[in-house]
Amino acid sequence: MANKILVIAMLTVLFLNSCKETPTQESAENTTSETFKNGVDDIVTSTFTDKDGKKLELTFNNTKGTATLSLNGET
């Protein structure tokens, strides 16, 4: 009987402690949205060429979450 009471008490404590962790996610979301409002784009560009001379250009805009692929100048 004492073991059951101890297990129930421990599960209750774990449950109550796990509920306290959720507010930290809201503050992280607010910080990232303020970074995007500054107007600075984080753009990464990569270029690949195969043995036949075909050129593949990849452009990633990490701020907007978009990617542009261009093969031989065609988007």
C-alpha positions as CSV (number, residue, x, y, z in Angstrom):
1,M,0.0,0.0,0.0
2,A,2.8,2.4,0.8
3,N,4.5,1.7,-2.5
4,K,1.3,2.7,-4.4
5,I,1.1,6.0,-2.5
6,L,4.7,6.7,-3.2
7,V,4.3,6.0,-6.9
8,I,1.2,8.1,-7.2
9,A,3.0,11.0,-5.4
10,M,6.0,10.8,-7.6
11,L,3.9,10.7,-10.8
12,T,2.0,13.8,-9.5
13,V,5.2,15.7,-8.9
14,L,6.5,14.8,-12.4
15,F,3.3,15.8,-14.0
16,L,3.2,19.2,-12.2
17,N,6.8,19.9,-13.1
18,S,6.4,19.1,-16.8
19,C,3.5,21.6,-17.1
20,K,5.8,24.5,-16.1
21,E,8.1,24.3,-19.1
22,T,5.8,25.5,-21.9
23,P,6.1,29.3,-21.5
24,T,9.7,29.4,-22.6
25,Q,8.7,28.5,-26.2
26,E,6.6,31.7,-26.5
27,S,9.5,33.9,-25.8
28,A,11.7,32.2,-28.4
29,E,9.0,32.7,-31.1
30,N,8.8,36.4,-30.3
31,T,12.6,36.8,-30.6
32,T,12.7,35.2,-34.1
33,S,9.8,37.3,-35.4
34,E,11.6,40.5,-34.4
35,T,14.7,39.3,-36.3
36,F,12.8,39.0,-39.5
37,K,11.3,42.5,-39.2
38,N,14.7,44.1,-39.5
39,G,14.7,43.6,-43.3
40,V,18.0,41.8,-43.6
41,D,17.8,38.8,-45.9
42,D,20.0,35.7,-45.2
43,I,20.7,34.5,-48.7
44,V,22.9,31.5,-49.5
45,T,23.9,30.8,-53.1
46,S,25.5,27.6,-54.4
47,T,26.6,26.7,-58.0
48,F,27.2,23.2,-59.4
49,T,28.5,22.2,-62.8
50,D,28.5,18.6,-64.2
51,K,30.8,17.0,-66.6
52,D,28.6,18.0,-69.6
53,G,28.8,21.7,-68.6
54,K,25.3,22.0,-67.3
55,K,25.1,24.7,-64.6
56,L,22.8,24.4,-61.6
57,E,22.4,27.5,-59.4
58,L,20.7,27.1,-56.0
59,T,19.6,30.2,-54.0
60,F,18.2,29.8,-50.5
61,N,16.5,32.7,-48.7
62,N,16.6,31.6,-45.1
63,T,14.6,34.7,-44.0
64,K,11.6,34.0,-46.2
65,G,12.1,30.2,-46.2
66,T,12.3,29.9,-50.0
67,A,14.6,28.2,-52.5
68,T,15.2,29.0,-56.2
69,L,16.7,26.5,-58.6
70,S,18.1,27.6,-61.9
71,L,19.3,25.0,-64.5
72,N,21.3,26.6,-67.4
73,G,19.7,30.0,-66.7
74,E,16.1,28.7,-66.6
75,T,14.2,29.0,-63.3
